Amino acid sequence: MTFEYSESKTLQNKIPAFGTIFVDSTVSLTTCASICVQRKPCQMVFYNAETRRCILYDFLVWTGTLMEVSFGYRALRLLNEGILHSMINILILPYALSF
């Protein structure tokens, strides 16, 4: 599958304080994205490449969303539900504005 995400630089090193769903095992970013797509309400993933931790979030983050500092996390917003291919890839698009 190919996943299209936009990455928020303003949310880098932050995760939502409430409403997050932690994936129990360490996973790749591709697997994290795939889990998000399979879980229909998922809107965003927060991923830490160093620890390989994946956090799913069912909402878009707004300026009023209570966040906490968590170093190493990237915030990625789902743009599509993935297109089936023989290999799983991730396309991350730059996102200049905070969402």
Backbone bond lengths (Angstrom), bond angles and torsions (degrees), N, CA, C in turn:
res aa  C-N    CA-C-N  psi(-1)  N-CA   C-N-CA  omega(-1)  CA-C   N-CA-C  phi
1 M - - - 1.445 - - 1.521 109.15 -
2 T 1.301 115.38 148.71 1.452 120.90 172.77 1.523 107.29 -110.03
3 F 1.310 115.44 126.14 1.458 120.78 -179.28 1.512 108.58 -110.59
4 E 1.301 116.20 135.24 1.458 120.09 175.18 1.526 108.31 -108.54
5 Y 1.306 114.57 124.12 1.458 122.25 -179.70 1.507 109.05 -129.44
6 S 1.299 116.70 153.81 1.457 120.73 168.44 1.525 105.93 -111.58
7 E 1.317 115.57 140.22 1.449 120.75 -177.88 1.518 109.80 -105.26
8 S 1.315 116.15 133.25 1.456 121.37 178.83 1.520 109.49 -98.13
9 K 1.321 116.88 117.48 1.468 121.20 176.91 1.525 110.80 -74.26
10 T 1.338 117.66 -26.83 1.468 120.13 179.98 1.527 111.64 -71.67
11 L 1.327 117.79 -19.91 1.461 121.45 178.73 1.527 112.60 -100.47
12 Q 1.317 117.06 5.60 1.465 120.46 179.69 1.532 109.45 -60.71
13 N 1.328 116.72 137.89 1.471 124.42 -179.78 1.529 113.21 66.82
14 K 1.330 115.80 25.79 1.469 120.79 177.51 1.521 109.11 -136.12
15 I 1.321 115.48 150.54 1.461 121.72 171.79 1.534 107.91 -135.57
16 P 1.328 117.43 154.38 1.463 119.44 177.83 1.529 110.77 -62.84
17 A 1.314 116.60 142.33 1.464 121.30 -178.39 1.532 112.07 -73.23
18 F 1.329 117.44 -25.83 1.456 121.43 -177.40 1.523 110.21 -137.53
19 G 1.330 116.04 155.84 1.460 121.48 172.16 1.503 115.87 81.79
20 T 1.325 118.07 11.54 1.462 120.26 -179.53 1.522 110.62 -88.25
21 I 1.314 115.46 154.39 1.457 122.57 176.85 1.526 107.08 -121.85
22 F 1.323 116.87 112.98 1.459 121.54 -179.95 1.518 109.63 -84.73
23 V 1.338 116.51 131.50 1.462 121.32 173.46 1.524 106.50 -76.61
24 D 1.334 117.55 129.46 1.458 122.48 -170.76 1.524 115.36 -61.66
25 S 1.312 117.48 -35.85 1.464 119.22 -176.29 1.531 110.31 -108.66
26 T 1.330 115.32 167.03 1.462 119.39 175.32 1.524 107.93 -77.54
27 V 1.331 116.25 137.77 1.463 121.36 -174.69 1.532 109.83 -140.93
28 S 1.308 115.75 166.15 1.465 121.33 173.38 1.519 109.12 -79.87
29 L 1.316 116.41 166.02 1.463 120.61 176.70 1.527 110.25 -62.36
30 T 1.321 117.51 -37.23 1.461 121.61 178.62 1.529 110.58 -61.57
31 T 1.319 116.57 -44.81 1.464 120.62 179.05 1.520 110.29 -66.20
32 C 1.311 117.19 -40.66 1.462 121.97 177.83 1.536 109.99 -58.05
33 A 1.322 116.38 -46.42 1.466 121.26 178.72 1.523 111.32 -63.33
34 S 1.313 116.24 -40.69 1.462 121.04 179.94 1.530 111.20 -64.00
35 I 1.325 116.93 -41.05 1.463 120.89 177.66 1.527 110.06 -62.97
36 C 1.313 116.61 -40.43 1.467 121.21 178.69 1.528 110.39 -61.47
37 V 1.316 117.45 -45.09 1.469 121.55 -179.22 1.525 110.49 -64.01
38 Q 1.334 116.83 -39.90 1.468 120.15 -179.38 1.528 112.06 -68.00
39 R 1.306 116.29 -27.05 1.466 121.92 179.49 1.525 106.99 -96.46
40 K 1.290 117.53 92.28 1.469 123.95 -168.25 1.528 116.04 -47.59
41 P 1.344 121.18 -40.77 1.464 117.10 -178.06 1.537 113.95 -72.23
42 C 1.322 118.15 -10.81 1.466 121.32 -175.53 1.530 111.04 -62.67
43 Q 1.337 116.40 127.41 1.461 123.14 179.88 1.524 112.64 -110.41
44 M 1.347 115.94 -30.01 1.463 120.67 -174.50 1.521 110.04 -142.68
45 V 1.332 115.02 155.43 1.460 120.62 168.91 1.520 108.22 -125.45
46 F 1.304 115.01 146.61 1.458 122.90 172.08 1.518 105.05 -115.66
47 Y 1.337 116.62 121.37 1.462 119.89 -172.01 1.519 110.91 -129.18
48 N 1.336 115.44 135.56 1.451 122.37 177.23 1.531 107.33 -113.24
49 A 1.324 117.29 109.61 1.468 121.89 -176.21 1.527 112.21 -67.31
50 E 1.323 116.99 -32.28 1.469 119.94 -178.12 1.529 111.64 -69.24
51 T 1.325 116.56 -44.75 1.464 120.45 -179.51 1.525 112.66 -93.53
52 R 1.348 116.51 -11.16 1.466 123.91 -177.99 1.535 111.44 60.20
53 R 1.330 115.39 34.73 1.458 121.13 178.48 1.521 110.01 -94.90
54 C 1.310 115.90 140.35 1.459 123.80 -176.74 1.522 108.92 -122.25
55 I 1.325 115.18 130.49 1.460 121.00 176.52 1.525 107.66 -123.77
56 L 1.318 116.23 128.13 1.463 121.83 178.29 1.523 108.86 -97.70
57 Y 1.331 115.50 147.95 1.458 120.44 179.93 1.522 108.18 -141.79
58 D 1.318 116.67 127.73 1.464 121.88 -173.38 1.521 114.82 -84.74
59 F 1.322 117.75 0.08 1.457 121.61 -175.91 1.519 110.20 -129.11
60 L 1.320 117.07 163.15 1.451 120.92 169.59 1.520 107.79 -83.97
61 V 1.315 116.85 145.61 1.459 121.33 -179.65 1.528 108.57 -85.04
62 W 1.306 115.92 129.35 1.461 122.09 177.79 1.515 108.89 -112.94
63 T 1.307 117.56 172.25 1.463 121.05 -177.28 1.526 111.96 -60.85
64 G 1.316 118.66 -26.95 1.453 121.40 -179.73 1.521 114.39 -87.53
65 T 1.334 117.42 -3.10 1.460 121.01 -179.32 1.520 109.72 -69.24
66 L 1.324 116.70 127.05 1.458 121.39 178.68 1.529 109.12 -71.70
67 M 1.332 115.87 121.14 1.459 121.78 -177.90 1.520 109.67 -117.68
68 E 1.333 115.79 157.51 1.455 120.35 173.12 1.524 109.08 -128.82
69 V 1.316 115.90 150.92 1.459 121.28 -178.54 1.521 108.90 -72.28
70 S 1.315 116.42 132.70 1.460 123.11 176.06 1.523 106.71 -151.01
71 F 1.313 116.25 96.24 1.461 122.37 -171.41 1.530 113.01 -60.72
72 G 1.319 114.22 139.43 1.457 121.47 175.46 1.514 114.91 97.09
73 Y 1.333 118.01 -6.17 1.462 120.14 -177.95 1.521 111.89 -88.55
74 R 1.331 114.65 140.82 1.463 123.17 172.85 1.522 107.26 -109.74
75 A 1.323 117.04 141.93 1.462 122.26 179.07 1.519 108.98 -104.29
76 L 1.323 116.26 121.76 1.462 121.97 -177.07 1.523 109.57 -125.41
77 R 1.334 115.72 126.58 1.471 121.73 179.77 1.522 109.33 -100.31
78 L 1.319 116.06 130.66 1.458 122.48 -179.76 1.519 110.45 -68.30
79 L 1.341 117.22 127.27 1.469 121.42 177.79 1.523 112.01 -103.17
80 N 1.333 116.61 -25.84 1.463 120.11 177.55 1.519 108.75 -145.27
81 E 1.307 116.81 175.71 1.459 120.67 -177.86 1.517 112.17 -96.69
82 G 1.295 117.67 11.38 1.459 120.21 178.16 1.516 111.49 90.56
83 I 1.306 115.42 145.24 1.453 122.38 178.18 1.521 106.56 -119.19
84 L 1.306 117.21 127.00 1.453 121.06 -174.21 1.529 111.74 -66.81
85 H 1.320 116.01 127.58 1.457 124.21 174.21 1.517 107.28 -136.69
86 S 1.311 117.52 172.25 1.458 119.87 179.81 1.527 111.53 -72.23
87 M 1.333 117.31 -22.92 1.458 121.18 177.99 1.515 108.59 -121.06
88 I 1.317 116.61 155.98 1.460 120.94 177.40 1.523 107.98 -99.59
89 N 1.308 116.10 124.24 1.458 122.39 177.47 1.517 108.97 -130.23
90 I 1.310 116.27 161.86 1.461 120.37 175.47 1.509 108.43 -125.94
91 L 1.311 115.44 131.81 1.449 122.46 174.52 1.518 106.54 -110.75
92 I 1.308 116.70 116.73 1.453 120.70 179.87 1.519 108.16 -106.77
93 L 1.303 115.23 121.34 1.452 121.52 -178.69 1.516 109.90 -97.84
94 P 1.316 119.65 140.72 1.453 119.76 177.54 1.523 109.90 -66.89
95 Y 1.297 115.95 144.63 1.455 121.63 179.98 1.513 107.71 -131.19
96 A 1.307 116.77 108.28 1.458 121.77 -170.70 1.532 112.78 -76.65
97 L 1.306 117.81 -32.92 1.463 121.02 -176.74 1.518 110.15 -96.68
98 S 1.305 116.17 152.76 1.465 117.94 174.53 1.521 107.39 -75.73
99 F 1.319 116.11 151.74 1.463 119.29 177.72 1.492 109.22 -119.71
